[in-house]
Amino acid sequence: MNKKIFLCLILCLMAFNAEAASSEKQVRLGVMKFLSRAEGISADHAAAVGDVFARMLTSSKTISVIERDQLDAIASEHQLIMSGMVTEESAVKIGRIAGCQYMILGAVTNIEKSESSTNVFIFGTSKQSAVATIDVRVVDVETTEVKLSLSETGTSSQKGTSFNFYGLTNDKLSLEGMEAGAIADAASRLSLKVREALTGEYAQVIDADGKDVTLSIGATGGAQNGKMFRVYTDGAELFDSDGRSLGHRMNDIAVVKIVDVQRDFSIAETAGKGAGSINLVRRGDKIYPVTPEELQSLIKRKAFPKGRPKELKTDSDLDNFLNEARSEKAKSKSSSSTSTSTSTSKSTSRTRTKTKKSERN
């Protein structure tokens, strides 16, 4: 056999084995057609929301999402879905045939839009917003148990100007696209939670130079210009009374706003005054979407530190931190007490000296 041909075969085999090994490490998911339980959202719209959610999951390197067409074909061939309703039982059967580890069932449960305006003489400002809620259940195909049950609410808003003169109004914006923006926000939040819960993969800062930061979320993950993210590290782990982990406290660092979106990453800058210092952001810090209202709440309670937060990942870390704080406080009190005692002693000594001099005279 020609040496070059043999070498090519070896390289091809190595590439195939590497790809196979990579696919073995990926979690295989199936996303069933989402349902509509919200007024104003048709079955086709709900199905499209499920497709958007699935595409956001495909941006993960640790997740392999089975095409919905393939799942629909399996359901049709084996007559597993009756009257268009997907049950956990039927989803598990489809998932086993498709070779999935988990099946995701979802629904759009709420969609609302609102508009508010203020007028001064003939000029005015208007704010239009939308809110959307999506619920999902992640079912373990092997055990048939619901591993995760999540609900996320997304928001979208826009401000504009208008003028009103003798009853004639001209608004420079409309509600078109507001609902879609809210749905995309909810889907993005859910995809991040599913990724972290099933694979341990989380959205993060992948580069920081003090001027701007690079985020691991791009257009395929739902990133959009103007979207804001909370930058944080994990704090102490929290447990309920039965000893079950409830997650971690969030050590806030800053809030950043996306200014440039690429396919697999995006560039962000500080979200504005009071939103923390971007100089404190480091590679590996976690990120999570935040709304303007949530940002204002964080600013109001002064959540952002002047220095890097101490990472507290366990109860013992928290205890150590509190003990250190108590020790420093005790030292400070002791030092203050010693200083006061010394000052009092010197004052008493001076008084005695003056008294003795007076007696001699």
N, C-alpha and C positions, 0 to 999 in steps of 0.2 A: 504493500500500500504506500502511495506517495506520502512523504513525511509531512508536507504542508496540509494535505487533506486530513491526515491523522490528527495533526495539531488542531485544525479547525473543528473536528469532531469532538476532541477533548474539551475545547473551549465552549462549544455549544452545550455539551453535557453538563459542564460546570455551571453555565448560566441557567440551564433548566433546573438543576438541583438547588441553586440559590433561590430561584423564583419559587420553587416548591416549598423550600424551607420557610421562605417569607410568608407564603400563603397559609402555611400550617400555623404560624404564630398569630395570624389574624383571627379576630372573632367574626364568625359568619352570622349575619343578620338578615332577616326578611321583614320588610315593612309592608303590611297589608294596606289596602285602600282605606284612606281615612273617611270617616263618616261626618255628616253635618248634624249638629244638634243646636244650631244657632239660626235664628230668623235672618233671612237675607243671604244665606250661604247655601248654594245649590249643591247637589251631590257631586257634580263635576268640579265645582270650586274646591270642595273638601278633598276630593281625590288629588287635585293639583297641589294642595297644601301638603299632602302626604309625600308627593313626589319631590317637592322643594326640601322637605325635612330629610328625605332619603339622600338627596344630592349633598346636603350639608354633612351628613355622616360619611359620605364617600371621600371627603377631604381628609379624613383621618387615615394614617398609615397603618393603624392597628385594627381597622374594621373593614370587612368585605361585605358589601350590601348586594344581595341577590336581586336581580331585576324584577320589577313587579310584573312585567309581561310573563316571565317564567313562572312566577307564583300563580298568576291568573290561569295560565295554561294547565298547571297541575291541578288547581281547584276545579277547573272545568272538566278535565279528563277523568278525575276521580269523583266528580259530583259531590264536592265537599262543602260547597256554599249554596244554601237554599235561600231564595227570596232576597238575595243580595246582602244578607246579614252575615257578618263574620263573628264567630264565637271563639272563645279561647280554645275550645276543644278542636274546632276545625282548623284554626291557625296552627296548633301543635301538629296535627296530622300533615298539613301542607309543609311545615317546617322540617319534619322528619324526612319526607320524600325529597325535599330540596337540599337536605344536608345542612340545615341551619342549626345554630346553637341557641339562638333566641329569635322570637317573633315579636314584632311591635304592632300593637293595635292603637289607633288614635282617633280623635274626633275634635272638630272645631266646636267648642261649646258656647262661645259668646263672641259677639262682634258689636261694638257700639261706636258711634261717631257723634261729635258734639262741636259746637261753634260758639264762641263768645266774642264780644266786641265792645269797644269803648269809643265814644265820640266826643270830640271837642270842637265846637262850632261846625265847620263843614268837613273837617278831617277826622279820620278814625283809624284805629288799629283793630285787626281781627286775629283771633287764634283758633285754628281748626285742629282737631285732634281725633284720634281713633284708638280704641282699645280692643285687643283680641285675646282670647284665651284658648289654649290647646291642651287637651289631656291625652296622655299616652300611658299604656301599660306594656311592660316588657315581660314576656312569658318565657320561662326556661323550658326549652323543648324536651329535655331529658326528664326533668322532675314534674313538668306541667304546672309548676307553681309560678305565681306572679312575683318576679324578682324586684321589679320597680313599678311604682305607680306615681306618676309625676303630673303636675299641672303648672303651666307657666302663662303669665299674662304679658303680652307685648304692647308697646305703645308707639305712636307716631304722631308728631305734631308739626305745625308750620305756622309761622306768623306772616302777616301781610298788611298792606296799607290800602285804604279805600277813601273815596270822598263821596259825600252826600250833599246834593244841592237841589233844593225844592223837590224832594222826593225821588230824585234820580240817583241811583246807586251804581257805582262801578267798583267791583271787587277784583283785585289782581291775583286771586288764587281761588282754587276750588277744592272740594273734598276728594276729588278723583285721585286715587293712589294712596290715600291715607290708610284705608283698611288694609291694603296690600302691605304697606310698610309695617303696620302693627302685627300682622300675621307673620311676616318675615322675622320680626324681632322675637316673637314668642317661639318660633321654630328654631331660631339660632340659640336661644337660651336653653331649650330642651336638648338640642343636639350636644351642647357642651356638657350638660349634666349626664346624659346617657354615655358619652364617651368616657368620662372620668369614672363613672360607676362600674362600667363593664370592663374597661381596659386599664384604668389608672392613668390614661393620657389626659392631660389638661391643657387648656389654652394658656399661653405664656408669652412673656417678653423674650425675644430671641436675640435682641441686640439693643444696647443703650449707650449713648455717647454724651449724655448731659444736655443735648439740644433737642433731640427727638428720640423716639423708641420704635423698634420694629416688632410687630406683633405676629404671632403664628397663625392668625386668622386672615384669610384673603377673601376674594370674591366668592370662591366656592364654598366658604364657610359662613357666608351671609354678611361679610364686612361691607360697610357703606361709608362714604364720606360724611363726616359730621357725627357718626355714631361714637358714643363714649364708652370707655371701659374703666372699671375699677381695678387698680393695681394693688395687690396685697400678698402677704405671705400667710401660711397657716399658723394659727396660734395654738393654744391649749386644746386638746381633744375633750369633747363634752360627752358625758354618759347620762343615761336616764337611771331611774331607781333600780332597774333590773340589770344594769351593767351593760346595756346595749349602747354602742357608739352612735352619737347623734351628729357627728361631724366635728369640725374645728371652728374655733373663733377666728375671725378675720382680722389680721393686723394690717390696717389700711396704710398705704404709702402715698398714693396720689390717684387722680383721675385724669385720663388722657383722652384726646379726641382725634379720630382718624382724619388725615388730610390727604392721603394718597393710597389707593387700593390697587393691589396687584392680584394675580390669580391665586397665589398660595400664601401671600403675606400682605401686610399693610403697614404704613408709616403713620405714627401718631405724635401729636404734640400735647403740651399741657392744656387742660380743658378751661383754663382761665384763672383769674385771681381767686385765691382761697382754696384751689383744688389740689394743694400739696405741691411739693417740689419734685420736678422731673429729675433733678440731680441725684435723688435718693433711689431711683429705679435701677434695678440690676437685672441682668440676664437670668432667666429662670423664675422670676416673680410671676405669680399667677394673675390672670385677668378674667373679668366677668362683666357682661353688659350692665350699664347703669343708665337710668333715665335722668333728665334734667331735674325732676322733682327729687329723686333720690340723691343727686349731687348736692342740691341745696340743703337737704336734711343732714348730709355728712358735714358740710361746711358749718351749719348751724351748731352742731354738737362738737365741733372742733376735732374731727376724727383723724386729721392728718398730722403726723409727728414732725418734729424739727430734725430728727435723726432717724437712722434705720431702726425699725422695731426689733425687739428681741424676740426670736422665734421660740415659741413655747408649744411643744408638740404633745406633751403628756402632762398628767396631773402632777407628777414629781417635778417636772420642769417649772410648773407654775408655783409649786410649794417652795422650790429653791429660790425662784425669783422674788416671791413675797418675803421669804426669810432674809434675803439679801437687802431688800428694801427696808425691812424692819430693823436690821442690824445697822444700816447706814443712818436711819432715823435716830436710833438709840445713841450712836456715836455722836451725831450732831447735837442731841440733847445734852449728852455727857460733856461735850466740848463747851457748849454754851454754859452749862452749870459750873464747870471748872473755871471758865473765864469770869463768871459772876462772882464765884467764891474768892478767886484771886483778887478781883477788884475790891470786894468787900473787906478782905484781909488787909489789903494795902491801905484802904481808907481808915480802918480801925487802928492800924499801926500809926498812921499820921496823927490821928486824934489823940492817941496815948502819948505820943511824943510832944504834942502841943501842951497837953495837960501837965506833963512833967516839967516842961520849961516854965509854965505858969506857976507851979508850986515852988520852984527854985527862986523865982523872982519875988 
